[in-house]
Amino acid sequence: MTTIDSTGTVTTPRGFRAGGTYAGIKTFGEGKLDLGLLVSDVPCTAAAVYTTSRFRAPAIEVDREHLADGRAQAVAVNSGVANAGTGERGLADARRFAELAAVRLGIDPRDVLICSTGVIGEFLPLEKIEAALPSIELSPLGGLAFARAIMTTDTRPKHGAVHFGPYTIGGCAKGAGMIHPNMATMLAFLTTDAPVERGFLERALRAAVDRSFNLVSVDGDTSPSDTVILLANGRGGGDPLSEGHPLAAAFVQAVEALCVHLAKAIARDGEGATKLIEFTVRGAADETDARRLVRLLSTSYLLKSAVHGADPNWGRIVAVIGRSGARYEESAVRVSLCGTEVFAGGRPTECDLARVAEAMRGPEVTIVVDLGAGEAAATGWGCDLSAEYVSINADYHT
């Protein structure tokens, strides 16, 4: 099993520096960081995965252009304003944001990727960004500041690192609301000092995203800014990793492990959340059935509410299975809550529901569904639904 260093950041791999500052972009949480820079000492092989939403922020269009050659050297991110739904001016502002960051870093603007997160429909305050960029202190120890600068309604930064062979992969993510994967969801930034061939890097990232961020949900909504970026600067030396490399499998496993770690951190910090829920579906006829059921379970407000109240109401799980379209025979289905089988053979088991309820009062709740229809499986993550979620989103814009 790959071990995650939860103290690691995007600057744990060799040759990366980062930092953050408060530029006055956020109108909430004044004083918190809202502008961050991440830069490699040398140009990187780079890959990214974006939202499949047709309502895309201008930053995504700029990043697609800048990544056409498969290389980048830096990422500039602001929080508080998403610069989405802002038309031609928004696109021009996004290009200018990249130019301003490039001037600060002394590199080509085409080697800068940008992301903006926050309120939709508001323009970037470029004058504030330009004024604040020089104050960002870039350091190999600045990964935590960068992770804080990208936060919006997050209550804590999300970061980590993993080592494989002589190399390291570091990462951070933001996201607490408007979280439902259609590619990925939220923003995530990964770095590695391994040299990696472009095509292999792209395939590894897409596969990792599909098994992590694409299986996490907080509220069923997808942001127009969703982006995951992976930068590989090769500062660890050696031959570029590709399909036939001895460390190829270890690299793929490490990227996925870090993405899963960050995805779980997002679910655990969902807006108003008090519990992390892990959903496992096994015995499915195929992976499509398994993944569909995970997504439906993670977005059931009835189920999320029951988990919040530590109510072992397995009927809400069975109801989701029934409407999922997954193939199964009712007599073969088994459902477990926090390690206790509560439903099997088409009827409730003779378990102690009071003990199940007690287990559900903890910070993590596990739900396992075995459809008994095949060998496919999937695991995803979500959170409970509390009154605090409504409060946060009732006041978010104002």
Secondary structure, DSSP 8 states (H G I E B T S, - for coil): ---EETT--TTSSTTEEEEEE--S--SSSTTS--EEEEEEEEEEEEEEEE---SS--HHHHHHHHHTTTSEEEEEEEEEEE---S-HHHHHHHHHHHHHHHHHHHTS-GGGEEEEEEEETT----HHHHHHHGGG---BTT-HHHHHHHT-SS-SS-EEEEEEETTEEEEEEEE-SSS---SS--SEEEEEESS-B-HHHHHHHHHHHHHTTGGGB-SSS---TT-EEEEEE--TT-SS-B-TTSTTHHHHHHHHHHHHHHHHHHHHHT-TT---EEEEEEEEESSHHHHHHHHHHHHT-HHHHHHHHTT---THHHHHHHHHS-----GGG-EEEETTEEEEETTEE-S--HHHHHHHHTSSEEEEEEE-SS-SEEEEEEEE---HHHHHHHHHS--
